[in-house]
Amino acid sequence: MSVTTRFAPSPTGFLHIGGARTALFSYLYAKRDNGKFLLRIEDTDRERSTQEAVDAIFEGMAWLGLNGDNAEPIYQTQRFDRYKEVIAQMLVEGTAYHCYASKEELDALRAEQMANKQKPRYDGRWRPEAGKVLPAPPAGVAPVVRFRNPTEGEVVLDDLIKGRIVFASDELDDLIIARSDGTPTYNFCVVVDDWDMGVTHVIRGDDHVNNTPRQINILRALGATPPAYAHVSMILGSDGAKLSKRHGALGVMEYRAMGFLPEALLNYLVRLGWSHGDQELFTREEMIAKFDFDHVSASPGRFDMEKAWWVNHQYLKSVDPAVVVPEFTWHLERIGVDVATGPSLTAIIEQQRERCRSLVEMAEKSKFFFADLDGYNEKDAAKHFNADSLALLGELRTQLEALPEWTTEALHAAVNGFAEAKGLGLGKIAQPIRVAVCGMAVSPPIDATLFLLGRERTLARLAAAVARA
């Protein structure tokens, strides 16, 4: 059987971290078997759904590389004719019926049941039964449509993550599938969509577990085979509390702004509930090949921001620099850097990635390669600039200006040879150089820094520093 999964967010806000993990699991499971991963926008909540949220979801999915295999996403609001067609069919077949109970009636029923310590539920007063005489429909009342849920037997859910869950049919009342204005309800739309899209595996958050038996019963009433279900546990904060912004419950694009690589964020998310031995780092290809539900935990995952940063740093240190270039460019441009005015971005990444755990940090520490210095770090200048060190910089500048070629090897030999000739440790020379050409006392190795900065900029900045004397 070819696997088809779907990710079906409601466009009422940004793509959050929990939704991204659900999308990732759905994507990986489909791709593992060369199946289809489909995208659907569940926008029937017209009051809360916005185009801005739709755009934010698409932006987040595109950044993560979790693109759907359908040419265009499916929007529920574009399928109302299809829902009405199925409801009409169910009314004819007797698997659905009109209910004229008013809100006041239902509120009174609920209050009575709660007073009697009963579970609040619809009592089937408009449900057709053999030998039951229904009252005449009240004039001027637009009815809702309810699904005629089976009253006997049970619904068995063999969840791919949580195992077997059994629901007694008589615990499920007759669900409203169309409101009095004719608009279909969420649980009904989901069923028809999954049926029409040929979804074989529904992977979603475990807050949907209680919807599942109702959806299975509707599918059976339609003569459809229910898909397999996998309900993913929620994500908690590192302290075990409900995930909040202080733990990392942010929109996916906020992680981009913080300096995460998309592949690193995906790697961290896949390990929030799934494992493959002791392996921590996975390429996308490895995730696809190894992902299964046998190793997805039914217990909530815990979001640890420090661990997420660790994963990001491992990626920055190990991935092909060419993969990092687009994101690095994005971050540099955000802080006003024209990347055309500096050296190779891959070369900068190779030099900076050991000491930077985020692309924000890398961009800030690399600005000096592209634009004129707007000053020096005051603490570093006070520590490393004095009459003696500036005089040494002047002498060194003269020697560097005379170099026949500007290579890392030549620069390494020149700076080290100068320090030895002066009887000084390399740091006594390298740190003033760093402050002079970078504006701060932290940079890649001094020979690589000067090479990437280039002859013209290096000599000009050394001259400007010497002029302070």
Secondary structure, 3 states (H helix, E strand, C coil): CCCEEEECCCCCCCCEHHHHHHHHHHHHHHHHCCCEEEEEECCCCCCCCCHHHHHHHHHHHHHHCCCCCCCCCEEHHHCHHHHHHHHHHHHHHCCEEEECCCHHHHHHHHHHHHHCCCCCCCCCCCCCCCCCCCCCCCCCCCCEEEECCCCCCEEEEEECCCEEEEEEHHHCCCCEEECCCCCECHHHHHHHHHHHCCCCEEEEEHHHHHHHHHHHHHHHHCCCCCCEEEEECCEEECCCCECCCCCCCCEHHHHHHHCCCHHHHHHHHHCCCECCCCCCCCCHHHHHHHCCCCCECCCCEEECHHHHHHHHHHHHHHCCHHHHHHHHHHHHHHCCCCHHHCCCHHHHHHHHCCCCCCHHHHHHCCHHHCCCCCCCCHHHHHHHCCHHHHHHHHHHHHHHHCCCCCCHHHHHHHHHHHHHHCCCCHHHHHHHHHHHHHCCCCCCCHHHHHHHHCHHHHHHHHHHHHCCC
